[in-house]
Amino acid sequence: MSVTIWQRDADDYTFTSVVTAQGRVKVLLTPHARTLDGRENARPRILLDLSPDEVRGLIGVLDVLPDKPS
């Protein structure tokens, strides 16, 4: 696996992604033990294993989201 990217969202998850030698993208969504407001988070981890075409399709769908205001 080559490139690893890690990012925490503003609330409940850490996102970790890697690109495999075969060009697949694996994304691990890890819930935090507690949310930022202190609530217990009992959600399981989610692992996505995506082909390059699936990643392109996902990017196309997510492109409809507006940019955050500065």
C-alpha positions, 0 to 999 in steps of 0.5 A: 500500500502506498499513500495513506491519508488521515482526516478527522471530521468535525464530529464522529469519524476519522477517515483513513485511506490507502491506495493499494499496489493494484490501484484500489482505494481502501477507506476505513471510517472509524467512529470516535469513542465519544463525539465532540459533545461527549456522547458515547459512540457505539458505531462499528468501523466501516471498511470500503474497498473501491475500484478506480471506477467506483472511486470516480463514480463516488467523486462524481456523486459527491461533487454536487455538495457545495463548498464550505463558506470561507 
